[in-house]
Amino acid sequence: MKVRASVKKLCEFCRTVKRRGRVYVLCTANPKHKQRQGISTFACEGSVPSLNLFIVEILIQVL
């Protein structure tokens, strides 16, 4: 699957599908035409507690 900023139908058998907020191009004739729009953000998806919250929690426990 190709990940691109702009996806386009490459042949007459390609179809555009929107799933979970992303645009996909799926092709029944040629699997090489599979595309997904957007960038992968797996490294940024999880929430990381900030240092300020950690310090506040320690201060609350001490007091």
PyMOL commands that place a pseudoatom at each C-alpha (Angstrom):
pseudoatom trace, name=CA, resn=MET, resi=1, chain=A, elem=C, hetatm=0, pos=[0.000, 0.000, 0.000]
pseudoatom trace, name=CA, resn=LYS, resi=2, chain=A, elem=C, hetatm=0, pos=[1.244, 3.445, -0.907]
pseudoatom trace, name=CA, resn=VAL, resi=3, chain=A, elem=C, hetatm=0, pos=[0.784, 6.288, 1.591]
pseudoatom trace, name=CA, resn=ARG, resi=4, chain=A, elem=C, hetatm=0, pos=[0.380, 9.593, -0.198]
pseudoatom trace, name=CA, resn=ALA, resi=5, chain=A, elem=C, hetatm=0, pos=[-0.735, 13.145, 0.428]
pseudoatom trace, name=CA, resn=SER, resi=6, chain=A, elem=C, hetatm=0, pos=[-3.047, 12.977, -2.592]
pseudoatom trace, name=CA, resn=VAL, resi=7, chain=A, elem=C, hetatm=0, pos=[-4.653, 9.734, -3.752]
pseudoatom trace, name=CA, resn=LYS, resi=8, chain=A, elem=C, hetatm=0, pos=[-6.049, 9.262, -7.244]
pseudoatom trace, name=CA, resn=LYS, resi=9, chain=A, elem=C, hetatm=0, pos=[-7.789, 6.491, -9.103]
pseudoatom trace, name=CA, resn=LEU, resi=10, chain=A, elem=C, hetatm=0, pos=[-5.253, 4.888, -11.434]
pseudoatom trace, name=CA, resn=CYS, resi=11, chain=A, elem=C, hetatm=0, pos=[-7.606, 2.743, -13.529]
pseudoatom trace, name=CA, resn=GLU, resi=12, chain=A, elem=C, hetatm=0, pos=[-11.304, 2.120, -14.112]
pseudoatom trace, name=CA, resn=PHE, resi=13, chain=A, elem=C, hetatm=0, pos=[-11.417, -0.612, -11.434]
pseudoatom trace, name=CA, resn=CYS, resi=14, chain=A, elem=C, hetatm=0, pos=[-10.077, 1.601, -8.636]
pseudoatom trace, name=CA, resn=ARG, resi=15, chain=A, elem=C, hetatm=0, pos=[-12.641, 2.780, -6.102]
pseudoatom trace, name=CA, resn=THR, resi=16, chain=A, elem=C, hetatm=0, pos=[-12.389, 5.429, -3.410]
pseudoatom trace, name=CA, resn=VAL, resi=17, chain=A, elem=C, hetatm=0, pos=[-13.423, 4.500, 0.135]
pseudoatom trace, name=CA, resn=LYS, resi=18, chain=A, elem=C, hetatm=0, pos=[-13.434, 6.613, 3.295]
pseudoatom trace, name=CA, resn=ARG, resi=19, chain=A, elem=C, hetatm=0, pos=[-12.876, 4.657, 6.516]
pseudoatom trace, name=CA, resn=ARG, resi=20, chain=A, elem=C, hetatm=0, pos=[-12.097, 5.969, 9.998]
pseudoatom trace, name=CA, resn=GLY, resi=21, chain=A, elem=C, hetatm=0, pos=[-11.403, 9.456, 8.667]
pseudoatom trace, name=CA, resn=ARG, resi=22, chain=A, elem=C, hetatm=0, pos=[-8.907, 8.314, 6.037]
pseudoatom trace, name=CA, resn=VAL, resi=23, chain=A, elem=C, hetatm=0, pos=[-9.333, 8.076, 2.282]
pseudoatom trace, name=CA, resn=TYR, resi=24, chain=A, elem=C, hetatm=0, pos=[-8.343, 4.791, 0.638]
pseudoatom trace, name=CA, resn=VAL, resi=25, chain=A, elem=C, hetatm=0, pos=[-8.137, 3.727, -2.993]
pseudoatom trace, name=CA, resn=LEU, resi=26, chain=A, elem=C, hetatm=0, pos=[-8.788, 0.014, -3.485]
pseudoatom trace, name=CA, resn=CYS, resi=27, chain=A, elem=C, hetatm=0, pos=[-8.449, -1.796, -6.798]
pseudoatom trace, name=CA, resn=THR, resi=28, chain=A, elem=C, hetatm=0, pos=[-9.898, -5.173, -7.732]
pseudoatom trace, name=CA, resn=ALA, resi=29, chain=A, elem=C, hetatm=0, pos=[-7.847, -5.505, -10.929]
pseudoatom trace, name=CA, resn=ASN, resi=30, chain=A, elem=C, hetatm=0, pos=[-4.369, -4.514, -9.727]
pseudoatom trace, name=CA, resn=PRO, resi=31, chain=A, elem=C, hetatm=0, pos=[-3.420, -4.705, -6.010]
pseudoatom trace, name=CA, resn=LYS, resi=32, chain=A, elem=C, hetatm=0, pos=[-0.466, -2.376, -6.669]
pseudoatom trace, name=CA, resn=HIS, resi=33, chain=A, elem=C, hetatm=0, pos=[-2.964, 0.481, -6.990]
pseudoatom trace, name=CA, resn=LYS, resi=34, chain=A, elem=C, hetatm=0, pos=[-3.824, 0.348, -3.261]
pseudoatom trace, name=CA, resn=GLN, resi=35, chain=A, elem=C, hetatm=0, pos=[-3.325, 3.765, -1.639]
pseudoatom trace, name=CA, resn=ARG, resi=36, chain=A, elem=C, hetatm=0, pos=[-4.030, 5.518, 1.635]
pseudoatom trace, name=CA, resn=GLN, resi=37, chain=A, elem=C, hetatm=0, pos=[-4.158, 9.261, 2.204]
pseudoatom trace, name=CA, resn=GLY, resi=38, chain=A, elem=C, hetatm=0, pos=[-2.381, 10.802, 5.160]
pseudoatom trace, name=CA, resn=ILE, resi=39, chain=A, elem=C, hetatm=0, pos=[0.737, 10.279, 7.221]
pseudoatom trace, name=CA, resn=SER, resi=40, chain=A, elem=C, hetatm=0, pos=[1.286, 7.622, 9.837]
pseudoatom trace, name=CA, resn=THR, resi=41, chain=A, elem=C, hetatm=0, pos=[1.275, 9.113, 13.332]
pseudoatom trace, name=CA, resn=PHE, resi=42, chain=A, elem=C, hetatm=0, pos=[1.784, 6.052, 15.492]
pseudoatom trace, name=CA, resn=ALA, resi=43, chain=A, elem=C, hetatm=0, pos=[4.614, 7.668, 17.463]
pseudoatom trace, name=CA, resn=CYS, resi=44, chain=A, elem=C, hetatm=0, pos=[2.431, 10.663, 18.381]
pseudoatom trace, name=CA, resn=GLU, resi=45, chain=A, elem=C, hetatm=0, pos=[-0.919, 9.001, 19.104]
pseudoatom trace, name=CA, resn=GLY, resi=46, chain=A, elem=C, hetatm=0, pos=[-0.373, 8.062, 22.741]
pseudoatom trace, name=CA, resn=SER, resi=47, chain=A, elem=C, hetatm=0, pos=[-0.704, 10.715, 25.375]
pseudoatom trace, name=CA, resn=VAL, resi=48, chain=A, elem=C, hetatm=0, pos=[2.484, 11.304, 27.326]
pseudoatom trace, name=CA, resn=PRO, resi=49, chain=A, elem=C, hetatm=0, pos=[2.053, 12.820, 30.761]
pseudoatom trace, name=CA, resn=SER, resi=50, chain=A, elem=C, hetatm=0, pos=[3.819, 16.148, 30.932]
pseudoatom trace, name=CA, resn=LEU, resi=51, chain=A, elem=C, hetatm=0, pos=[6.510, 16.904, 33.465]
pseudoatom trace, name=CA, resn=ASN, resi=52, chain=A, elem=C, hetatm=0, pos=[4.384, 19.640, 35.069]
pseudoatom trace, name=CA, resn=LEU, resi=53, chain=A, elem=C, hetatm=0, pos=[1.620, 17.176, 35.958]
pseudoatom trace, name=CA, resn=PHE, resi=54, chain=A, elem=C, hetatm=0, pos=[4.191, 14.814, 37.428]
pseudoatom trace, name=CA, resn=ILE, resi=55, chain=A, elem=C, hetatm=0, pos=[5.631, 17.584, 39.635]
pseudoatom trace, name=CA, resn=VAL, resi=56, chain=A, elem=C, hetatm=0, pos=[2.144, 18.632, 40.786]
pseudoatom trace, name=CA, resn=GLU, resi=57, chain=A, elem=C, hetatm=0, pos=[1.308, 15.048, 41.778]
pseudoatom trace, name=CA, resn=ILE, resi=58, chain=A, elem=C, hetatm=0, pos=[4.510, 14.788, 43.817]
pseudoatom trace, name=CA, resn=LEU, resi=59, chain=A, elem=C, hetatm=0, pos=[3.787, 18.099, 45.567]
pseudoatom trace, name=CA, resn=ILE, resi=60, chain=A, elem=C, hetatm=0, pos=[0.264, 16.935, 46.439]
pseudoatom trace, name=CA, resn=GLN, resi=61, chain=A, elem=C, hetatm=0, pos=[1.624, 13.721, 47.955]
pseudoatom trace, name=CA, resn=VAL, resi=62, chain=A, elem=C, hetatm=0, pos=[4.205, 15.634, 50.022]
pseudoatom trace, name=CA, resn=LEU, resi=63, chain=A, elem=C, hetatm=0, pos=[1.662, 18.115, 51.371]
for i in range(1, 63): cmd.bond("trace and resi %d" % i, "trace and resi %d" % (i + 1))
show_as sticks, trace
zoom trace
